[in-house]
Amino acid sequence: MTPANPLPKLTLVLGGARSGKSRHAEALVEAQAAPWVYVATAQAFDTEMEARIAEHRARRPEGWITRDAPLELPEAVIAGPAGAPILVDCLTLWVTNLILAQRDVAAAGEALLAACRAVPGPVVLVSNEVGLGIVPDNALARRFRDEAGRLHQRLASEADSVLFMVAGLPMRVK
């Protein structure tokens, strides 16, 4: 059965912290036929992050297949099942993981884009917009902001749809 509102091939959902990005992205994916694939990039290094991850998992209904991919995101996107809608949450955590693991963020971003193109079903990518604030005061934070910004620009240029979330409301950018 084809959903009444099929998702574009690639959707990028950006926004600030607690802007409603994840909930909106989940709703987009859940409007498609199950099974749905949730690719999570977070790592629980403390109790607060453990609680956030548990909250995300608890609100998802049955029908979700969850994959943890703190570093190997392109491989997790390709893993299938074929045609299933895929939600990746979130790219800024992935960028952090890549930087800390001393990986090439640009090359990893190109591999992610290739994986998104290769899968037959729609992909929804969630990420924090980090370029709206002040310039960070240290080199690592500036690198993170720059790498995330470049990744967002690259993905947005290829995405069929780009949404910016503000106070739980989606604003269509593309």
KEMI-495150 format. One record per atom (N, C-alpha, C): residue number from 0; atom name; x, y, z. Coordinates in steps of 0.1 Angstrom, whole numbers, plus 5000, padded with zeros to 4 digits. Layout:
% KEMI-495150
+-----+----+------+------+------+
!   i ! at !    x !    y !    z !
+-----+----+------+------+------+
! NUM ! CA !    X !    Y !    Z !
...
+-----+----+------+------+------+
% end
This chain:
% KEMI-495150
+-----+----+------+------+------+
!   i ! at !    x !    y !    z !
+-----+----+------+------+------+
!   0 !  N ! 5008 ! 4988 ! 5000 !
!   0 ! CA ! 5000 ! 5000 ! 5000 !
!   0 !  C ! 5009 ! 5012 ! 5000 !
!   1 !  N ! 5006 ! 5022 ! 4991 !
!   1 ! CA ! 5014 ! 5034 ! 4990 !
!   1 !  C ! 5007 ! 5045 ! 4999 !
!   2 !  N ! 5015 ! 5051 ! 5007 !
!   2 ! CA ! 5010 ! 5062 ! 5016 !
!   2 !  C ! 5004 ! 5073 ! 5008 !
!   3 !  N ! 4994 ! 5080 ! 5014 !
!   3 ! CA ! 4988 ! 5091 ! 5007 !
!   3 !  C ! 4997 ! 5103 ! 5005 !
!   4 !  N ! 5007 ! 5104 ! 5014 !
!   4 ! CA ! 5017 ! 5115 ! 5014 !
!   4 !  C ! 5031 ! 5109 ! 5013 !
!   5 !  N ! 5035 ! 5104 ! 5002 !
!   5 ! CA ! 5049 ! 5098 ! 5002 !
!   5 !  C ! 5060 ! 5108 ! 5004 !
!   6 !  N ! 5070 ! 5104 ! 5012 !
!   6 ! CA ! 5081 ! 5112 ! 5015 !
!   6 !  C ! 5090 ! 5114 ! 5003 !
!   7 !  N ! 5096 ! 5126 ! 5001 !
!   7 ! CA ! 5107 ! 5128 ! 4991 !
!   7 !  C ! 5118 ! 5118 ! 4994 !
!   8 !  N ! 5127 ! 5116 ! 4984 !
!   8 ! CA ! 5138 ! 5107 ! 4986 !
!   8 !  C ! 5147 ! 5111 ! 4998 !
!   9 !  N ! 5150 ! 5124 ! 4999 !
!   9 ! CA ! 5159 ! 5128 ! 5009 !
!   9 !  C ! 5153 ! 5141 ! 5015 !
!  10 !  N ! 5151 ! 5141 ! 5029 !
!  10 ! CA ! 5146 ! 5152 ! 5036 !
!  10 !  C ! 5156 ! 5155 ! 5047 !
!  11 !  N ! 5159 ! 5168 ! 5049 !
!  11 ! CA ! 5168 ! 5173 ! 5059 !
!  11 !  C ! 5160 ! 5181 ! 5069 !
!  12 !  N ! 5160 ! 5178 ! 5082 !
!  12 ! CA ! 5152 ! 5185 ! 5092 !
!  12 !  C ! 5162 ! 5191 ! 5101 !
!  13 !  N ! 5163 ! 5205 ! 5101 !
!  13 ! CA ! 5172 ! 5212 ! 5110 !
!  13 !  C ! 5165 ! 5220 ! 5120 !
!  14 !  N ! 5171 ! 5224 ! 5131 !
!  14 ! CA ! 5165 ! 5232 ! 5141 !
!  14 !  C ! 5174 ! 5233 ! 5153 !
!  15 !  N ! 5170 ! 5242 ! 5162 !
!  15 ! CA ! 5178 ! 5243 ! 5175 !
!  15 !  C ! 5174 ! 5232 ! 5184 !
!  16 !  N ! 5181 ! 5232 ! 5196 !
!  16 ! CA ! 5178 ! 5222 ! 5206 !
!  16 !  C ! 5164 ! 5223 ! 5211 !
!  17 !  N ! 5157 ! 5212 ! 5212 !
!  17 ! CA ! 5143 ! 5211 ! 5217 !
!  17 !  C ! 5134 ! 5219 ! 5208 !
!  18 !  N ! 5136 ! 5220 ! 5195 !
!  18 ! CA ! 5128 ! 5227 ! 5186 !
!  18 !  C ! 5117 ! 5218 ! 5180 !
!  19 !  N ! 5117 ! 5205 ! 5183 !
!  19 ! CA ! 5107 ! 5195 ! 5178 !
!  19 !  C ! 5112 ! 5188 ! 5166 !
!  20 !  N ! 5125 ! 5188 ! 5163 !
!  20 ! CA ! 5130 ! 5182 ! 5151 !
!  20 !  C ! 5127 ! 5167 ! 5151 !
!  21 !  N ! 5131 ! 5160 ! 5161 !
!  21 ! CA ! 5129 ! 5145 ! 5162 !
!  21 !  C ! 5115 ! 5141 ! 5161 !
!  22 !  N ! 5106 ! 5148 ! 5169 !
!  22 ! CA ! 5092 ! 5144 ! 5168 !
!  22 !  C ! 5086 ! 5146 ! 5154 !
!  23 !  N ! 5090 ! 5157 ! 5148 !
!  23 ! CA ! 5084 ! 5160 ! 5135 !
!  23 !  C ! 5090 ! 5149 ! 5124 !
!  24 !  N ! 5103 ! 5147 ! 5125 !
!  24 ! CA ! 5109 ! 5137 ! 5116 !
!  24 !  C ! 5102 ! 5123 ! 5118 !
!  25 !  N ! 5100 ! 5119 ! 5131 !
!  25 ! CA ! 5093 ! 5106 ! 5134 !
!  25 !  C ! 5079 ! 5106 ! 5127 !
!  26 !  N ! 5072 ! 5117 ! 5129 !
!  26 ! CA ! 5058 ! 5117 ! 5123 !
!  26 !  C ! 5059 ! 5116 ! 5108 !
!  27 !  N ! 5069 ! 5123 ! 5101 !
!  27 ! CA ! 5070 ! 5121 ! 5087 !
!  27 !  C ! 5072 ! 5107 ! 5083 !
!  28 !  N ! 5081 ! 5100 ! 5090 !
!  28 ! CA ! 5084 ! 5086 ! 5087 !
!  28 !  C ! 5072 ! 5077 ! 5090 !
!  29 !  N ! 5066 ! 5079 ! 5102 !
!  29 ! CA ! 5055 ! 5071 ! 5106 !
!  29 !  C ! 5042 ! 5072 ! 5096 !
!  30 !  N ! 5042 ! 5083 ! 5088 !
!  30 ! CA ! 5031 ! 5084 ! 5079 !
!  30 !  C ! 5033 ! 5075 ! 5067 !
!  31 !  N ! 5045 ! 5068 ! 5066 !
!  31 ! CA ! 5047 ! 5058 ! 5056 !
!  31 !  C ! 5044 ! 5045 ! 5061 !
!  32 !  N ! 5044 ! 5035 ! 5052 !
!  32 ! CA ! 5042 ! 5021 ! 5057 !
!  32 !  C ! 5054 ! 5016 ! 5065 !
!  33 !  N ! 5051 ! 5009 ! 5076 !
!  33 ! CA ! 5061 ! 5002 ! 5084 !
!  33 !  C ! 5066 ! 4990 ! 5076 !
!  34 !  N ! 5078 ! 4985 ! 5079 !
!  34 ! CA ! 5087 ! 4989 ! 5091 !
!  34 !  C ! 5094 ! 5002 ! 5088 !
!  35 !  N ! 5098 ! 5009 ! 5099 !
!  35 ! CA ! 5106 ! 5021 ! 5098 !
!  35 !  C ! 5119 ! 5018 ! 5105 !
!  36 !  N ! 5129 ! 5025 ! 5099 !
!  36 ! CA ! 5143 ! 5023 ! 5105 !
!  36 !  C ! 5147 ! 5035 ! 5112 !
!  37 !  N ! 5151 ! 5034 ! 5124 !
!  37 ! CA ! 5156 ! 5046 ! 5132 !
!  37 !  C ! 5171 ! 5043 ! 5134 !
!  38 !  N ! 5180 ! 5052 ! 5128 !
!  38 ! CA ! 5194 ! 5050 ! 5130 !
!  38 !  C ! 5198 ! 5061 ! 5140 !
!  39 !  N ! 5203 ! 5057 ! 5151 !
!  39 ! CA ! 5207 ! 5066 ! 5162 !
!  39 !  C ! 5222 ! 5067 ! 5163 !
!  40 !  N ! 5226 ! 5080 ! 5164 !
!  40 ! CA ! 5241 ! 5083 ! 5165 !
!  40 !  C ! 5245 ! 5086 ! 5179 !
!  41 !  N ! 5236 ! 5087 ! 5188 !
!  41 ! CA ! 5240 ! 5091 ! 5202 !
!  41 !  C ! 5247 ! 5080 ! 5209 !
!  42 !  N ! 5256 ! 5084 ! 5218 !
!  42 ! CA ! 5263 ! 5075 ! 5227 !
!  42 !  C ! 5260 ! 5080 ! 5241 !
!  43 !  N ! 5256 ! 5070 ! 5250 !
!  43 ! CA ! 5253 ! 5074 ! 5264 !
!  43 !  C ! 5265 ! 5074 ! 5273 !
!  44 !  N ! 5271 ! 5086 ! 5274 !
!  44 ! CA ! 5283 ! 5087 ! 5282 !
!  44 !  C ! 5280 ! 5091 ! 5296 !
!  45 !  N ! 5267 ! 5096 ! 5299 !
!  45 ! CA ! 5263 ! 5100 ! 5312 !
!  45 !  C ! 5249 ! 5097 ! 5314 !
!  46 !  N ! 5244 ! 5099 ! 5326 !
!  46 ! CA ! 5230 ! 5095 ! 5329 !
!  46 !  C ! 5220 ! 5104 ! 5322 !
!  47 !  N ! 5223 ! 5117 ! 5320 !
!  47 ! CA ! 5214 ! 5125 ! 5313 !
!  47 !  C ! 5212 ! 5120 ! 5299 !
!  48 !  N ! 5223 ! 5117 ! 5292 !
!  48 ! CA ! 5221 ! 5112 ! 5278 !
!  48 !  C ! 5214 ! 5098 ! 5278 !
!  49 !  N ! 5217 ! 5090 ! 5288 !
!  49 ! CA ! 5209 ! 5077 ! 5289 !
!  49 !  C ! 5194 ! 5080 ! 5290 !
!  50 !  N ! 5190 ! 5090 ! 5298 !
!  50 ! CA ! 5176 ! 5094 ! 5299 !
!  50 !  C ! 5170 ! 5099 ! 5286 !
!  51 !  N ! 5178 ! 5107 ! 5279 !
!  51 ! CA ! 5173 ! 5113 ! 5266 !
!  51 !  C ! 5171 ! 5101 ! 5256 !
!  52 !  N ! 5180 ! 5092 ! 5255 !
!  52 ! CA ! 5179 ! 5081 ! 5246 !
!  52 !  C ! 5167 ! 5072 ! 5250 !
!  53 !  N ! 5165 ! 5070 ! 5263 !
!  53 ! CA ! 5154 ! 5062 ! 5268 !
!  53 !  C ! 5141 ! 5069 ! 5264 !
!  54 !  N ! 5140 ! 5082 ! 5265 !
!  54 ! CA ! 5128 ! 5090 ! 5262 !
!  54 !  C ! 5125 ! 5088 ! 5247 !
!  55 !  N ! 5135 ! 5090 ! 5239 !
!  55 ! CA ! 5133 ! 5088 ! 5224 !
!  55 !  C ! 5128 ! 5074 ! 5221 !
!  56 !  N ! 5134 ! 5064 ! 5227 !
!  56 ! CA ! 5129 ! 5050 ! 5224 !
!  56 !  C ! 5115 ! 5047 ! 5229 !
!  57 !  N ! 5112 ! 5053 ! 5241 !
!  57 ! CA ! 5099 ! 5050 ! 5247 !
!  57 !  C ! 5087 ! 5056 ! 5239 !
!  58 !  N ! 5090 ! 5067 ! 5232 !
!  58 ! CA ! 5079 ! 5074 ! 5225 !
!  58 !  C ! 5076 ! 5068 ! 5211 !
!  59 !  N ! 5085 ! 5059 ! 5206 !
!  59 ! CA ! 5083 ! 5053 ! 5193 !
!  59 !  C ! 5075 ! 5041 ! 5194 !
!  60 !  N ! 5064 ! 5040 ! 5186 !
!  60 ! CA ! 5056 ! 5028 ! 5186 !
!  60 !  C ! 5062 ! 5016 ! 5180 !
!  61 !  N ! 5056 ! 5004 ! 5182 !
!  61 ! CA ! 5061 ! 4992 ! 5175 !
!  61 !  C ! 5061 ! 4995 ! 5160 !
!  62 !  N ! 5070 ! 4988 ! 5154 !
!  62 ! CA ! 5072 ! 4990 ! 5139 !
!  62 !  C ! 5085 ! 4996 ! 5136 !
!  63 !  N ! 5092 ! 5001 ! 5146 !
!  63 ! CA ! 5105 ! 5007 ! 5144 !
!  63 !  C ! 5116 ! 4997 ! 5146 !
!  64 !  N ! 5126 ! 4997 ! 5137 !
!  64 ! CA ! 5138 ! 4989 ! 5138 !
!  64 !  C ! 5149 ! 4999 ! 5142 !
!  65 !  N ! 5155 ! 4997 ! 5153 !
!  65 ! CA ! 5165 ! 5007 ! 5158 !
!  65 !  C ! 5179 ! 5002 ! 5155 !
!  66 !  N ! 5188 ! 5010 ! 5150 !
!  66 ! CA ! 5202 ! 5007 ! 5147 !
!  66 !  C ! 5210 ! 5018 ! 5154 !
!  67 !  N ! 5220 ! 5014 ! 5162 !
!  67 ! CA ! 5230 ! 5023 ! 5168 !
!  67 !  C ! 5242 ! 5024 ! 5158 !
!  68 !  N ! 5245 ! 5037 ! 5154 !
!  68 ! CA ! 5256 ! 5039 ! 5145 !
!  68 !  C ! 5263 ! 5052 ! 5149 !
!  69 !  N ! 5271 ! 5052 ! 5160 !
!  69 ! CA ! 5278 ! 5064 ! 5164 !
!  69 !  C ! 5288 ! 5068 ! 5154 !
!  70 !  N ! 5294 ! 5059 ! 5146 !
!  70 ! CA ! 5304 ! 5062 ! 5136 !
!  70 !  C ! 5301 ! 5057 ! 5122 !
!  71 !  N ! 5296 ! 5045 ! 5121 !
!  71 ! CA ! 5294 ! 5038 ! 5108 !
!  71 !  C ! 5280 ! 5041 ! 5103 !
!  72 !  N ! 5277 ! 5054 ! 5101 !
!  72 ! CA ! 5263 ! 5058 ! 5097 !
!  72 !  C ! 5260 ! 5053 ! 5083 !
!  73 !  N ! 5269 ! 5055 ! 5073 !
!  73 ! CA ! 5265 ! 5051 ! 5059 !
!  73 !  C ! 5262 ! 5036 ! 5058 !
!  74 !  N ! 5269 ! 5028 ! 5066 !
!  74 ! CA ! 5267 ! 5014 ! 5066 !
!  74 !  C ! 5253 ! 5010 ! 5072 !
!  75 !  N ! 5250 ! 5017 ! 5082 !
!  75 ! CA ! 5237 ! 5015 ! 5089 !
!  75 !  C ! 5225 ! 5019 ! 5080 !
!  76 !  N ! 5227 ! 5030 ! 5072 !
!  76 ! CA ! 5216 ! 5034 ! 5063 !
!  76 !  C ! 5214 ! 5024 ! 5052 !
!  77 !  N ! 5225 ! 5018 ! 5047 !
!  77 ! CA ! 5224 ! 5008 ! 5036 !
!  77 !  C ! 5218 ! 4995 ! 5041 !
!  78 !  N ! 5219 ! 4992 ! 5054 !
!  78 ! CA ! 5216 ! 4978 ! 5059 !
!  78 !  C ! 5202 ! 4974 ! 5057 !
!  79 !  N ! 5193 ! 4982 ! 5053 !
!  79 ! CA ! 5179 ! 4977 ! 5050 !
!  79 !  C ! 5170 ! 4977 ! 5062 !
!  80 !  N ! 5158 ! 4971 ! 5061 !
!  80 ! CA ! 5153 ! 4964 ! 5049 !
!  80 !  C ! 5150 ! 4973 ! 5037 !
!  81 !  N ! 5152 ! 4968 ! 5025 !
!  81 ! CA ! 5151 ! 4975 ! 5013 !
!  81 !  C ! 5137 ! 4982 ! 5012 !
!  82 !  N ! 5137 ! 4995 ! 5009 !
!  82 ! CA ! 5125 ! 5003 ! 5007 !
!  82 !  C ! 5119 ! 5009 ! 5019 !
!  83 !  N ! 5124 ! 5004 ! 5031 !
!  83 ! CA ! 5118 ! 5010 ! 5044 !
!  83 !  C ! 5123 ! 5024 ! 5045 !
!  84 !  N ! 5114 ! 5033 ! 5050 !
!  84 ! CA ! 5118 ! 5047 ! 5053 !
!  84 !  C ! 5128 ! 5047 ! 5065 !
!  85 !  N ! 5138 ! 5055 ! 5064 !
!  85 ! CA ! 5149 ! 5056 ! 5073 !
!  85 !  C ! 5149 ! 5070 ! 5079 !
!  86 !  N ! 5151 ! 5070 ! 5093 !
!  86 ! CA ! 5153 ! 5083 ! 5100 !
!  86 !  C ! 5166 ! 5082 ! 5107 !
!  87 !  N ! 5175 ! 5092 ! 5104 !
!  87 ! CA ! 5188 ! 5093 ! 5111 !
!  87 !  C ! 5187 ! 5105 ! 5121 !
!  88 !  N ! 5190 ! 5102 ! 5133 !
!  88 ! CA ! 5189 ! 5112 ! 5144 !
!  88 !  C ! 5201 ! 5110 ! 5153 !
!  89 !  N ! 5211 ! 5119 ! 5154 !
!  89 ! CA ! 5212 ! 5131 ! 5147 !
!  89 !  C ! 5226 ! 5133 ! 5141 !
!  90 !  N ! 5227 ! 5141 ! 5131 !
!  90 ! CA ! 5239 ! 5143 ! 5124 !
!  90 !  C ! 5249 ! 5151 ! 5132 !
!  91 !  N ! 5245 ! 5160 ! 5141 !
!  91 ! CA ! 5255 ! 5168 ! 5149 !
!  91 !  C ! 5262 ! 5159 ! 5159 !
!  92 !  N ! 5255 ! 5149 ! 5165 !
!  92 ! CA ! 5261 ! 5139 ! 5173 !
!  92 !  C ! 5271 ! 5131 ! 5165 !
!  93 !  N ! 5267 ! 5127 ! 5153 !
!  93 ! CA ! 5276 ! 5119 ! 5145 !
!  93 !  C ! 5289 ! 5127 ! 5142 !
!  94 !  N ! 5287 ! 5140 ! 5138 !
!  94 ! CA ! 5299 ! 5149 ! 5135 !
!  94 !  C ! 5308 ! 5149 ! 5148 !
!  95 !  N ! 5302 ! 5151 ! 5160 !
!  95 ! CA ! 5310 ! 5150 ! 5172 !
!  95 !  C ! 5318 ! 5137 ! 5173 !
!  96 !  N ! 5311 ! 5126 ! 5171 !
!  96 ! CA ! 5317 ! 5113 ! 5172 !
!  96 !  C ! 5329 ! 5112 ! 5162 !
!  97 !  N ! 5327 ! 5117 ! 5150 !
!  97 ! CA ! 5337 ! 5116 ! 5139 !
!  97 !  C ! 5349 ! 5124 ! 5143 !
!  98 !  N ! 5347 ! 5136 ! 5148 !
!  98 ! CA ! 5358 ! 5145 ! 5152 !
!  98 !  C ! 5366 ! 5139 ! 5163 !
!  99 !  N ! 5359 ! 5134 ! 5173 !
!  99 ! CA ! 5366 ! 5128 ! 5185 !
!  99 !  C ! 5374 ! 5115 ! 5181 !
! 100 !  N ! 5369 ! 5108 ! 5170 !
! 100 ! CA ! 5375 ! 5096 ! 5166 !
! 100 !  C ! 5386 ! 5099 ! 5155 !
! 101 !  N ! 5388 ! 5112 ! 5152 !
! 101 ! CA ! 5398 ! 5117 ! 5143 !
! 101 !  C ! 5395 ! 5112 ! 5129 !
! 102 !  N ! 5382 ! 5112 ! 5125 !
! 102 ! CA ! 5378 ! 5107 ! 5111 !
! 102 !  C ! 5377 ! 5119 ! 5102 !
! 103 !  N ! 5377 ! 5117 ! 5090 !
! 103 ! CA ! 5376 ! 5128 ! 5080 !
! 103 !  C ! 5360 ! 5130 ! 5078 !
! 104 !  N ! 5356 ! 5141 ! 5083 !
! 104 ! CA ! 5341 ! 5145 ! 5084 !
! 104 !  C ! 5336 ! 5147 ! 5069 !
! 105 !  N ! 5343 ! 5153 ! 5061 !
! 105 ! CA ! 5339 ! 5156 ! 5047 !
! 105 !  C ! 5337 ! 5143 ! 5039 !
! 106 !  N ! 5347 ! 5134 ! 5041 !
! 106 ! CA ! 5346 ! 5121 ! 5034 !
! 106 !  C ! 5335 ! 5113 ! 5039 !
! 107 !  N ! 5333 ! 5113 ! 5052 !
! 107 ! CA ! 5322 ! 5106 ! 5058 !
! 107 !  C ! 5308 ! 5111 ! 5054 !
! 108 !  N ! 5308 ! 5125 ! 5052 !
! 108 ! CA ! 5295 ! 5131 ! 5047 !
! 108 !  C ! 5292 ! 5127 ! 5033 !
! 109 !  N ! 5303 ! 5126 ! 5025 !
! 109 ! CA ! 5301 ! 5121 ! 5011 !
! 109 !  C ! 5296 ! 5106 ! 5011 !
! 110 !  N ! 5302 ! 5098 ! 5020 !
! 110 ! CA ! 5297 ! 5084 ! 5021 !
! 110 !  C ! 5283 ! 5083 ! 5025 !
! 111 !  N ! 5279 ! 5092 ! 5034 !
! 111 ! CA ! 5265 ! 5092 ! 5039 !
! 111 !  C ! 5256 ! 5096 ! 5027 !
! 112 !  N ! 5259 ! 5106 ! 5020 !
! 112 ! CA ! 5251 ! 5111 ! 5008 !
! 112 !  C ! 5250 ! 5099 ! 4998 !
! 113 !  N ! 5261 ! 5092 ! 4995 !
! 113 ! CA ! 5261 ! 5081 ! 4986 !
! 113 !  C ! 5251 ! 5070 ! 4991 !
! 114 !  N ! 5252 ! 5067 ! 5004 !
! 114 ! CA ! 5243 ! 5057 ! 5010 !
! 114 !  C ! 5228 ! 5062 ! 5009 !
! 115 !  N ! 5225 ! 5074 ! 5011 !
! 115 ! CA ! 5212 ! 5079 ! 5010 !
! 115 !  C ! 5207 ! 5078 ! 4996 !
! 116 !  N ! 5215 ! 5080 ! 4986 !
! 116 ! CA ! 5212 ! 5079 ! 4972 !
! 116 !  C ! 5209 ! 5064 ! 4968 !
! 117 !  N ! 5217 ! 5055 ! 4974 !
! 117 ! CA ! 5217 ! 5041 ! 4971 !
! 117 !  C ! 5205 ! 5034 ! 4976 !
! 118 !  N ! 5199 ! 5038 ! 4987 !
! 118 ! CA ! 5188 ! 5030 ! 4992 !
! 118 !  C ! 5175 ! 5034 ! 4985 !
! 119 !  N ! 5166 ! 5024 ! 4983 !
! 119 ! CA ! 5154 ! 5026 ! 4975 !
! 119 !  C ! 5143 ! 5035 ! 4982 !
! 120 !  N ! 5143 ! 5034 ! 4995 !
! 120 ! CA ! 5133 ! 5042 ! 5003 !
! 120 !  C ! 5137 ! 5056 ! 5006 !
! 121 !  N ! 5128 ! 5063 ! 5012 !
! 121 ! CA ! 5131 ! 5077 ! 5016 !
! 121 !  C ! 5140 ! 5077 ! 5029 !
! 122 !  N ! 5148 ! 5088 ! 5030 !
! 122 ! CA ! 5156 ! 5090 ! 5042 !
! 122 !  C ! 5153 ! 5104 ! 5047 !
! 123 !  N ! 5152 ! 5105 ! 5060 !
! 123 ! CA ! 5150 ! 5117 ! 5067 !
! 123 !  C ! 5162 ! 5119 ! 5077 !
! 124 !  N ! 5169 ! 5130 ! 5075 !
! 124 ! CA ! 5181 ! 5133 ! 5083 !
! 124 !  C ! 5177 ! 5144 ! 5093 !
! 125 !  N ! 5181 ! 5143 ! 5106 !
! 125 ! CA ! 5178 ! 5153 ! 5116 !
! 125 !  C ! 5192 ! 5158 ! 5121 !
! 126 !  N ! 5192 ! 5171 ! 5123 !
! 126 ! CA ! 5204 ! 5177 ! 5127 !
! 126 !  C ! 5202 ! 5191 ! 5134 !
! 127 !  N ! 5210 ! 5194 ! 5143 !
! 127 ! CA ! 5210 ! 5207 ! 5150 !
! 127 !  C ! 5216 ! 5218 ! 5142 !
! 128 !  N ! 5209 ! 5229 ! 5140 !
! 128 ! CA ! 5216 ! 5241 ! 5134 !
! 128 !  C ! 5224 ! 5248 ! 5144 !
! 129 !  N ! 5237 ! 5248 ! 5142 !
! 129 ! CA ! 5246 ! 5253 ! 5152 !
! 129 !  C ! 5253 ! 5266 ! 5148 !
! 130 !  N ! 5249 ! 5271 ! 5136 !
! 130 ! CA ! 5256 ! 5283 ! 5131 !
! 130 !  C ! 5249 ! 5296 ! 5134 !
! 131 !  N ! 5239 ! 5296 ! 5143 !
! 131 ! CA ! 5231 ! 5309 ! 5145 !
! 131 !  C ! 5236 ! 5316 ! 5157 !
! 132 !  N ! 5245 ! 5311 ! 5165 !
! 132 ! CA ! 5250 ! 5317 ! 5177 !
! 132 !  C ! 5263 ! 5324 ! 5175 !
! 133 !  N ! 5270 ! 5327 ! 5186 !
! 133 ! CA ! 5282 ! 5334 ! 5186 !
! 133 !  C ! 5294 ! 5325 ! 5181 !
! 134 !  N ! 5305 ! 5330 ! 5177 !
! 134 ! CA ! 5316 ! 5322 ! 5173 !
! 134 !  C ! 5322 ! 5316 ! 5186 !
! 135 !  N ! 5323 ! 5303 ! 5186 !
! 135 ! CA ! 5329 ! 5296 ! 5198 !
! 135 !  C ! 5343 ! 5301 ! 5202 !
! 136 !  N ! 5346 ! 5301 ! 5215 !
! 136 ! CA ! 5359 ! 5306 ! 5219 !
! 136 !  C ! 5370 ! 5296 ! 5219 !
! 137 !  N ! 5368 ! 5284 ! 5214 !
! 137 ! CA ! 5379 ! 5274 ! 5214 !
! 137 !  C ! 5379 ! 5267 ! 5200 !
! 138 !  N ! 5391 ! 5262 ! 5197 !
! 138 ! CA ! 5393 ! 5256 ! 5183 !
! 138 !  C ! 5385 ! 5244 ! 5181 !
! 139 !  N ! 5383 ! 5235 ! 5191 !
! 139 ! CA ! 5375 ! 5223 ! 5189 !
! 139 !  C ! 5360 ! 5227 ! 5186 !
! 140 !  N ! 5355 ! 5236 ! 5194 !
! 140 ! CA ! 5341 ! 5240 ! 5192 !
! 140 !  C ! 5339 ! 5247 ! 5178 !
! 141 !  N ! 5349 ! 5255 ! 5174 !
! 141 ! CA ! 5348 ! 5262 ! 5161 !
! 141 !  C ! 5349 ! 5251 ! 5150 !
! 142 !  N ! 5357 ! 5241 ! 5152 !
! 142 ! CA ! 5358 ! 5231 ! 5141 !
! 142 !  C ! 5345 ! 5223 ! 5140 !
! 143 !  N ! 5339 ! 5220 ! 5152 !
! 143 ! CA ! 5326 ! 5213 ! 5152 !
! 143 !  C ! 5316 ! 5222 ! 5144 !
! 144 !  N ! 5315 ! 5234 ! 5148 !
! 144 ! CA ! 5305 ! 5243 ! 5141 !
! 144 !  C ! 5307 ! 5244 ! 5126 !
! 145 !  N ! 5320 ! 5245 ! 5122 !
! 145 ! CA ! 5323 ! 5246 ! 5108 !
! 145 !  C ! 5320 ! 5233 ! 5101 !
! 146 !  N ! 5324 ! 5221 ! 5107 !
! 146 ! CA ! 5322 ! 5208 ! 5100 !
! 146 !  C ! 5307 ! 5206 ! 5099 !
! 147 !  N ! 5299 ! 5209 ! 5109 !
! 147 ! CA ! 5285 ! 5207 ! 5109 !
! 147 !  C ! 5278 ! 5216 ! 5098 !
! 148 !  N ! 5283 ! 5228 ! 5098 !
! 148 ! CA ! 5277 ! 5237 ! 5088 !
! 148 !  C ! 5280 ! 5233 ! 5074 !
! 149 !  N ! 5292 ! 5229 ! 5071 !
! 149 ! CA ! 5296 ! 5224 ! 5058 !
! 149 !  C ! 5288 ! 5211 ! 5054 !
! 150 !  N ! 5286 ! 5202 ! 5064 !
! 150 ! CA ! 5278 ! 5190 ! 5061 !
! 150 !  C ! 5264 ! 5194 ! 5058 !
! 151 !  N ! 5258 ! 5203 ! 5066 !
! 151 ! CA ! 5244 ! 5207 ! 5063 !
! 151 !  C ! 5243 ! 5213 ! 5049 !
! 152 !  N ! 5252 ! 5222 ! 5046 !
! 152 ! CA ! 5252 ! 5228 ! 5032 !
! 152 !  C ! 5252 ! 5217 ! 5021 !
! 153 !  N ! 5261 ! 5208 ! 5023 !
! 153 ! CA ! 5262 ! 5197 ! 5013 !
! 153 !  C ! 5250 ! 5189 ! 5012 !
! 154 !  N ! 5244 ! 5185 ! 5023 !
! 154 ! CA ! 5232 ! 5177 ! 5023 !
! 154 !  C ! 5220 ! 5185 ! 5018 !
! 155 !  N ! 5219 ! 5197 ! 5022 !
! 155 ! CA ! 5208 ! 5206 ! 5017 !
! 155 !  C ! 5208 ! 5208 ! 5002 !
! 156 !  N ! 5220 ! 5209 ! 4997 !
! 156 ! CA ! 5221 ! 5211 ! 4982 !
! 156 !  C ! 5216 ! 5199 ! 4975 !
! 157 !  N ! 5216 ! 5187 ! 4980 !
! 157 ! CA ! 5212 ! 5175 ! 4974 !
! 157 !  C ! 5198 ! 5170 ! 4978 !
! 158 !  N ! 5193 ! 5175 ! 4990 !
! 158 ! CA ! 5180 ! 5171 ! 4995 !
! 158 !  C ! 5169 ! 5176 ! 4986 !
! 159 !  N ! 5158 ! 5168 ! 4986 !
! 159 ! CA ! 5146 ! 5172 ! 4979 !
! 159 !  C ! 5138 ! 5181 ! 4988 !
! 160 !  N ! 5139 ! 5180 ! 5001 !
! 160 ! CA ! 5131 ! 5188 ! 5010 !
! 160 !  C ! 5140 ! 5192 ! 5022 !
! 161 !  N ! 5140 ! 5205 ! 5026 !
! 161 ! CA ! 5147 ! 5209 ! 5038 !
! 161 !  C ! 5137 ! 5217 ! 5047 !
! 162 !  N ! 5136 ! 5213 ! 5059 !
! 162 ! CA ! 5127 ! 5219 ! 5069 !
! 162 !  C ! 5135 ! 5225 ! 5080 !
! 163 !  N ! 5131 ! 5236 ! 5085 !
! 163 ! CA ! 5137 ! 5243 ! 5097 !
! 163 !  C ! 5127 ! 5243 ! 5108 !
! 164 !  N ! 5129 ! 5237 ! 5119 !
! 164 ! CA ! 5120 ! 5236 ! 5130 !
! 164 !  C ! 5121 ! 5248 ! 5139 !
! 165 !  N ! 5110 ! 5255 ! 5143 !
! 165 ! CA ! 5110 ! 5266 ! 5152 !
! 165 !  C ! 5098 ! 5263 ! 5162 !
! 166 !  N ! 5101 ! 5262 ! 5175 !
! 166 ! CA ! 5090 ! 5260 ! 5184 !
! 166 !  C ! 5080 ! 5249 ! 5180 !
! 167 !  N ! 5085 ! 5238 ! 5175 !
! 167 ! CA ! 5077 ! 5227 ! 5171 !
! 167 !  C ! 5070 ! 5229 ! 5158 !
! 168 !  N ! 5072 ! 5240 ! 5151 !
! 168 ! CA ! 5066 ! 5242 ! 5138 !
! 168 !  C ! 5076 ! 5241 ! 5127 !
! 169 !  N ! 5072 ! 5233 ! 5116 !
! 169 ! CA ! 5082 ! 5232 ! 5105 !
! 169 !  C ! 5080 ! 5244 ! 5095 !
! 170 !  N ! 5092 ! 5249 ! 5092 !
! 170 ! CA ! 5092 ! 5259 ! 5081 !
! 170 !  C ! 5099 ! 5253 ! 5069 !
! 171 !  N ! 5092 ! 5253 ! 5058 !
! 171 ! CA ! 5098 ! 5248 ! 5046 !
! 171 !  C ! 5109 ! 5257 ! 5040 !
! 172 !  N ! 5121 ! 5252 ! 5039 !
! 172 ! CA ! 5132 ! 5260 ! 5034 !
! 172 !  C ! 5134 ! 5256 ! 5019 !
! 173 !  N ! 5132 ! 5244 ! 5016 !
! 173 ! CA ! 5134 ! 5239 ! 5002 !
! 173 !  C ! 5124 ! 5228 ! 5000 !
+-----+----+------+------+------+
% end
